[in-house]
Amino acid sequence: MNDNILKWNFGNVKLPTRIMHLSLPSGHSCPAAHECLSKAHMDTGKITDGDHTRYRCYAAMQEARHTHVRKQRWQNFLLLKKKSRKQMFIKLLTSLKPHHERYMKNHNQRPFIRAHVGGDFFNKAYFLAWMDLAKAYAPTWFYAYTKRIDLWMNYESEIPPNFELNASRGGKYDFLIDENKLKSAEVVFSYDEAQQKGLELDHDDSKAYTRGQSFAQLLHGTQPKESDASKALTLLKLSGWTGYNSDTKNVP
């Protein structure tokens, strides 16, 4: 693996068009995380939760379990975090190009590009570099979940029409979501909670990458022992919930 190249991955969700994503270390690159703040140690993978964590970040647990995932995400972060907007844009552009071209050649269609399974827009320059990337690859469709609602609002004019942002609830800037009537994604602990809040569940990211209403996702991943999240997850599993995989469409 070339240590100077950003690492992109294909998602495992079965869709007519594949999702390609670039990720960063969860928590470490998420300055607006609050209710889901969890971090896997760069070297050991040991998980640390934040003081206000209600549910543990699924992506952080991926990094805790899989050394190669953790190393890839840290490699990306270290290559990007001290760069300027232009430098980050060039890194993103040149690393995506061969994958994008190969996909279009082999499938005669464009992939969906997701910013982050793990991580978030850690600063202004990085957020704007992604907007520049989407503009450069239009009409390829880009999307992201983000708790950096402050950046979204401050630089809304920079967001191109082919980038779908989803405000991820549970962050430090949640007050801006309702204030600005933004499309949002919320983790819920039960089917009843989603119903009570009037939110449809998204099992395959389709509500995230398409224009539409706010939505919910069921709690998933390993949760801290004896926590409310752990108890809720146990009840979900008893009802047949197996997490976000190819079987989720069979869950009520």
matplotlib code that plots the C-alpha trace (Angstrom):
import matplotlib.pyplot as plt

x = [0.0, 1.3, 1.4, 1.0, -2.3, -5.7, -7.5, -11.0, -13.3, -16.5, -19.4, -21.0, -24.6, -26.3, -27.5, -27.9, -25.0, -22.0, -21.1, -17.5, -16.3, -13.3, -13.2, -11.2, -10.7, -14.0, -14.1, -10.6, -11.9, -15.3, -15.1, -18.9, -19.7, -21.5, -24.0, -22.0, -18.5, -16.2, -12.6, -10.4, -6.8, -4.6, -2.2, -4.1, -7.6, -8.9, -12.2, -12.8, -16.3, -17.0, -18.5, -21.9, -22.0, -25.5, -24.6, -21.3, -20.2, -20.5, -17.5, -15.3, -16.0, -15.0, -11.6, -11.3, -12.0, -10.1, -6.5, -6.4, -9.5, -8.0, -4.7, -6.3, -8.4, -5.5, -3.4, -6.1, -6.3, -2.6, -2.3, -5.1, -5.3, -2.5, -3.1, -4.7, -8.1, -6.3, -3.9, -6.7, -8.7, -5.8, -5.3, -8.9, -9.1, -6.1, -6.8, -10.5, -9.7, -8.5, -11.3, -14.0, -12.7, -12.4, -15.9, -17.4, -15.6, -16.6, -20.2, -21.1, -22.6, -21.3, -20.8, -22.3, -19.5, -19.9, -17.8, -17.1, -18.3, -16.0, -15.1, -16.5, -15.5, -12.9, -12.3, -13.4, -10.7, -11.6, -15.3, -14.7, -12.2, -15.1, -17.4, -14.7, -14.4, -18.1, -18.0, -15.1, -16.9, -20.4, -22.8, -21.5, -23.6, -22.0, -23.5, -22.6, -23.9, -22.4, -22.6, -20.7, -23.9, -22.0, -19.9, -23.0, -24.7, -21.6, -20.7, -24.1, -23.4, -20.4, -22.4, -23.0, -26.4, -24.8, -23.9, -26.7, -25.9, -27.7, -27.6, -26.6, -28.4, -26.6, -24.0, -23.0, -24.9, -28.3, -30.0, -29.2, -31.0, -34.5, -33.7, -32.8, -35.3, -32.6, -33.0, -31.6, -30.8, -31.4, -30.4, -33.4, -33.4, -36.6, -39.2, -41.7, -39.4, -39.1, -42.9, -43.5, -41.2, -42.8, -39.6, -39.2, -36.3, -33.5, -32.0, -29.8, -28.7, -31.2, -32.9, -29.4, -28.3, -31.6, -33.5, -36.3, -37.5, -35.6, -35.3, -34.1, -31.7, -31.9, -29.3, -26.5, -23.0, -21.6, -22.7, -21.2, -22.3, -25.3, -25.9, -29.4, -28.1, -27.0, -30.4, -32.2, -30.0, -30.8, -34.5, -34.0, -32.1, -34.9, -37.3, -35.1, -32.8, -29.4, -27.8, -27.2, -26.6, -28.3, -31.0, -32.3, -35.1, -36.7, -37.0, -40.4]
y = [0.0, 3.4, 5.4, 8.7, 7.8, 8.2, 4.9, 4.6, 1.6, 0.2, -0.3, -3.7, -2.4, -4.1, -1.3, -0.8, 1.5, 0.9, 3.3, 4.3, 6.0, 7.5, 7.4, 8.9, 7.7, 8.1, 10.5, 11.8, 13.6, 14.4, 17.7, 18.1, 14.6, 14.5, 11.6, 9.1, 10.2, 7.1, 6.7, 3.7, 4.2, 4.6, 1.9, -0.5, -0.1, 0.3, 2.1, 5.3, 6.8, 10.5, 11.9, 12.3, 9.2, 7.7, 5.1, 4.0, 4.9, 1.9, 3.1, 3.4, -0.3, -1.3, 0.4, -1.4, -4.8, -4.5, -3.3, -2.8, -0.6, 1.5, 1.9, 3.0, 5.6, 7.0, 7.1, 9.2, 11.5, 12.1, 12.8, 15.4, 17.1, 19.7, 20.5, 23.6, 23.4, 23.2, 20.6, 18.4, 18.8, 17.6, 14.6, 13.7, 14.3, 12.3, 9.4, 9.1, 9.4, 5.9, 4.2, 6.4, 5.9, 2.1, 1.9, 3.9, 1.8, -1.5, -0.7, 2.1, 4.2, 6.4, 5.3, 7.1, 8.8, 8.9, 11.2, 9.0, 5.9, 6.8, 10.4, 13.8, 17.2, 18.0, 21.6, 24.3, 23.6, 19.9, 20.6, 22.9, 20.5, 17.9, 20.5, 21.2, 17.5, 17.1, 20.1, 18.5, 15.2, 16.4, 14.9, 12.0, 12.0, 12.7, 12.5, 12.6, 12.4, 15.2, 16.9, 19.9, 21.8, 25.0, 24.5, 23.6, 26.8, 29.1, 27.8, 26.8, 28.7, 26.4, 23.2, 22.0, 20.5, 17.0, 16.8, 15.6, 16.4, 14.8, 16.5, 13.7, 14.3, 13.9, 16.5, 19.9, 21.9, 20.1, 23.4, 24.5, 21.5, 22.6, 26.2, 25.8, 23.0, 20.7, 17.1, 15.0, 11.4, 10.2, 7.0, 5.5, 2.7, 1.0, 0.8, 2.5, 5.5, 5.9, 5.7, 8.2, 10.7, 10.2, 9.0, 6.3, 3.9, 3.7, 0.3, 0.7, 4.4, 5.2, 7.9, 9.4, 9.7, 10.8, 14.1, 13.7, 13.8, 13.3, 9.7, 7.3, 4.4, 1.7, 1.4, -0.9, -2.1, -3.2, -1.0, -0.6, -3.2, -2.4, 0.8, 1.9, 1.4, -2.1, -3.0, -1.5, -3.4, -6.7, -6.1, -5.2, -8.4, -10.4, -8.9, -10.1, -7.1, -8.2, -4.9, -3.2, -6.1, -7.8, -9.2, -5.9, -5.6, -8.7, -6.9, -5.3]
z = [0.0, -1.0, 2.3, 0.4, -1.2, 0.4, 0.8, -0.6, 0.0, -1.5, 0.8, 1.3, 0.9, -2.1, -4.4, -8.1, -7.9, -5.5, -2.8, -2.6, 0.6, 2.3, 6.1, 9.0, 12.6, 14.4, 17.3, 16.7, 13.6, 15.0, 16.9, 17.0, 18.3, 21.7, 22.3, 20.1, 21.0, 21.0, 20.0, 19.3, 20.3, 17.2, 18.3, 20.6, 19.3, 22.9, 23.0, 25.1, 25.4, 25.9, 29.1, 27.5, 25.3, 25.1, 22.4, 21.1, 17.6, 15.3, 13.2, 16.2, 17.0, 13.5, 14.2, 17.6, 16.0, 12.7, 12.8, 9.0, 9.1, 11.9, 10.0, 6.8, 8.5, 10.4, 7.3, 5.6, 8.6, 8.9, 5.1, 5.3, 8.6, 8.3, 4.7, 3.1, 1.3, -2.1, -0.9, 0.5, -2.7, -4.8, -2.5, -2.7, -6.4, -7.4, -5.1, -6.3, -10.0, -10.8, -8.8, -10.4, -13.9, -13.4, -12.0, -14.9, -17.5, -15.9, -15.1, -17.5, -14.6, -11.8, -8.2, -5.2, -3.2, 0.6, 2.7, 5.8, 7.3, 10.1, 10.8, 9.9, 8.5, 11.0, 9.9, 7.4, 4.8, 4.7, 4.4, 1.5, -0.1, -0.3, -1.9, -4.4, -5.1, -5.7, -8.1, -10.0, -10.4, -11.2, -12.0, -9.8, -6.6, -3.2, 0.2, 3.9, 7.4, 9.5, 12.9, 11.6, 11.1, 11.9, 8.7, 6.7, 7.6, 7.3, 3.9, 2.5, -0.7, -1.4, -1.4, -5.0, -6.1, -6.4, -2.7, -0.3, 3.4, 6.3, 9.7, 12.2, 15.4, 18.7, 18.2, 19.6, 17.0, 17.1, 17.8, 14.2, 12.7, 13.7, 13.5, 9.8, 9.1, 7.9, 6.8, 9.6, 10.6, 14.1, 15.9, 17.7, 20.3, 19.2, 16.4, 18.7, 19.2, 15.4, 15.1, 17.9, 16.3, 12.9, 11.3, 8.7, 9.1, 6.6, 6.3, 3.2, 3.1, 0.3, 2.4, 3.1, -0.5, -2.0, -1.4, 1.0, 4.6, 7.9, 8.9, 11.6, 11.9, 14.5, 17.1, 16.0, 16.9, 20.3, 23.2, 26.7, 29.2, 31.3, 29.5, 28.3, 24.7, 25.5, 27.0, 24.0, 21.6, 23.4, 22.9, 19.2, 18.7, 20.3, 17.8, 14.9, 14.3, 13.0, 12.2, 8.9, 6.5, 3.6, 5.8, 7.2, 4.6, 6.3, 9.6, 10.4]

ax = plt.figure().add_subplot(projection="3d")
ax.plot(x, y, z, "-o")
ax.set_aspect("equal")
plt.show()
